[in-house]
C-alpha cells in the first residue's frame, strides 16, 4: 500500500480502507440481525398453539369416534340378526 507516493496518500488509503471495512461490517451485521429476526418469527409462527383450536379438534375427534362406534354397533347387531334368522 505504501510502495509509492507520499504519506498523505498512504493515510488516505488507510482511512478509505478502514471506512469500507467498517461499512461492510455494519451492513453484514444488519443482514444477520434481519435474518435472525426472520427465522425467529418463522419459528414462532409454527410453534404457536391455540388451545381453543386444539380443544375444538379434540371434541370433533370425540364425536367422530362415537359415530364410528355407533356404526360398528349397528353392523354388529345386523350381523347377529342375520345369523339368528338362518
N, C-alpha and C positions, 0 to 999 in steps of 0.2 A: 504494500500500500504506500510505502514511503520510498519507493525505488527512484522516483524522480519528482521534481517540484520542490516547493518550499514548505515550511512548517505550517503556513496558513492553509494550504491545500490538504495537508495531512489532517489537520484538526477538522477542517470542513468535511472531509471524507469520513472521519471517525464519527462526528456528530450525526451525519446523514445515516451512516450505517447503524448507529445505536438507535436513532429515531425510527428507522424502518423496522428494526428488530422489535422495538417496543410496540409499534403499531401492529405488527404481525402477532405478537403475544396477546395483546388486548383483543384482537379480532378472534384468535383461536379460543381465548378464554370465554368470550361472548358466545361463540359457537358451542362450546362444551356445556355452558350453562343452559343454553336453549335446548340442546339435545337431552340433557339431564331432566329438565322440566317436562319435555315432551314424553320421555319414557316414564316418568313418574305419573303423569296424567293418564297415559295409556294403561299403566298397571292399575291405577286407582279405578279407572272406568270398568275394568274387568273384574276387580275384586270386590266391588260394592255389591252387597247382598241386601235385597229388600226383604225384610221379614214378613211384611204383608203379602208380598208376591209368593214367597215360599209357603206361607200358610194357605194361600189360595190353591196352590198346586197340590198341597197335601190333602186338602178337602176334596179336590177334583179326583185325585187318585183313589181316595177312600170310596167315593161314590162309584167310580168305575169298577173297583174291586167288588163292591156289593152287587152291582149289576151283573158282573160276570158270575159271581157265586149264585145268584138267583137263576141265571140261565143254566148253570150246571145242575142245580137242583131240579129245574123243570125237566131237563133231559133225563136225569136220573129217574124221576117219577114216571115219565113217559116210557122209558125203557122197562121199568118194573111193571107198568100196566100192560105193556105188550107181552112181556114174558108171562104174566099172570093170565092173559087171555089165551095163551097157547096151551 
